[in-house]
Amino acid sequence: MQDLINNLSIGFGVAFTLQNLAYAFVGCLLGTLIGVLPGIGPIATIAMLLPATYALPPVAALIMLAGIYYGAQYGGSTTAILVNLPGESSSVVTVIDGYQMARRGRAGPALAAAGMGSFFAGCVGTLILAAFAAPLTEVAFKFGPAEYFSLMILGLIGAVVLASGSLPKAIAMIVLGLLLGLVGTDVNSGAARFSFDIPELTDGIGFVVIAMGVFGYGEIISNLSKPEDKREVFTGNVTGLMPTKEDFKRMVPAVLRGTALGSALGILPGGGALLAAFAAYTVEKKTKLQPGEVPFGQGNIRGVAAPEAANNAGSQTSFIPLLTLGIPPNAVMALMVGAMTIHNIQPGPQVMTSNPELFWGLIASMWLGNLMLIVLNLPLIGIWIKLLTVPYRWLFPSIVLFCAIGVYSTNNNVFDIWMVALFGLIGYGFIKLGCEPAPLLLGFILGPMMEENLRRALLLSRGEWSVLVTRPLSAGLLAAAALLLVIVLLPAVKNKREEAFVED
């Protein structure tokens, strides 16, 4: 405990310098602004602003990039609630109830619930990062390729169970996601796979391309296909930004559950914040509705507060594997690794010992960043609500344009823009067929990582498949996955599950 207090005092000493406070603020502001623009998430933002940090001192550069990351997490929820477009992938779940709340004229409480949930979860996530960074390094060292593979199997089976609609459709979406993840260059042999001699496909299909196409453009095409009077136009005089006493009563337990889930899932490699948001939403759906509570999918405040808390807690704790092991658990953290290597810092366990100012300064800046975000977001809700009054016919060209700019800026490649358009049509097809695209995204992220870890595990064991069940941790994770599968296939549970996901 004494050590923790000493370390944090070093951290706050570093974070409270005028320069670092300024960079934290700039990062949070940029993150929020870009998070609010539909389709340009933290990955695109950090990728665009990475060159800007070359000239900065290492601590300031990382503080600013971290600010962009969790600023975009906040901003993404704003777009999800007001424009029915996830600003970035982990806001996908917030769309479901957040947008319905906005349509009922309750955009204010929805945004406040997202902001407060995010702030609380961010603080708790940072506290966990500070307290557990050292001991968690020990646990994480026990994970080999076999364990990672089993963990991802558990993640995918979880995604099937958590997907709404029919099980076969959910499984089909995951398999499609896994197949799309195979496009590109084979890690071991260096051969191009499923690229059909298209040079741009040898690097694989971009995550941003699929996310923006399926969720962004698909939604736009779906909205445009409806007659003007039936189209989802954002109307409504948004009155009262503060949630009611009733709202608070429902929000608080949901935020606590979301924070706990997010903190745990953020540490695991493979889409921590994204997985956390999905899991939190499902837990809320399975929790009994109170009398007089709005059903899920129709604007339930718990469906906004829990996933937002979970993805923020997850985004804070996803720094743990990065700072303790040097393993980026998601794409944004991979960019952080890039930023650290630019500044000649080797991410991994030695950062804590060789560069304590950087390690603890970054952690302390997260608290200050979360505080700045609540100050930036809640008073500015009025500005975001102005977005609601813009007619859809003016709004959609600008969304299409922003998405196109965001996609182009990640690789400076026109091919990506065509790909987004293609995935937009595919996404529209999914909407028409009643398939939920979220499991596709999960399969796409986890597929390549699963393949890499499975092959590594088999290489190390000289082709012995038994390695997956002879290692206790790996066997435990696979057993949990099998149990989950058996439970969801039981007739009684299957019927209950279908009831739980009926969205009127």
Protein Blocks (a to p, Z undefined) as FASTA:
>chain_A
ZZmmmmmmmmmmmmmpmklmmmmmmmmmmmmmmmmpghiafklmmmmmmmmmmmpcfklm
mmmmmmmmmmmmmmmmmmmmmnopafbfklmmmmmmmmmmmmnopmmmmmmmmmmmmmmm
mmmmmmmmmmmmmmmmmmmmmpcfklmmmmmmmmmmmmmmmpgcjfklmmmmmmmmmmmm
mgccdfklopaehklopaklmnopafklmmmmmmmmmmmmmmmmpcfklpccdedjdehj
bdcfklmmmmmmmmmmmmmmmmmmmmpghhjlmmmmmmmmmmmmmpccdehiacehiopa
klmmmmmmmmmmmmmmmmmmmmmnopafbfklmmmmmmmmmnopaedjklmmmmmmlmmm
mmmmmmmmmmmmmmmmmmmmmmmmmmmmpcfklmmmmmmmmmmmmmmmmnopaklmmmmm
mmmmmmmmmmmnopafklmmmmmmmmmmmmmmmmmmmmmnnopaklmmmpmklmmmmmmm
mmmmmmmmpmklmmmmmmmmpcZZ
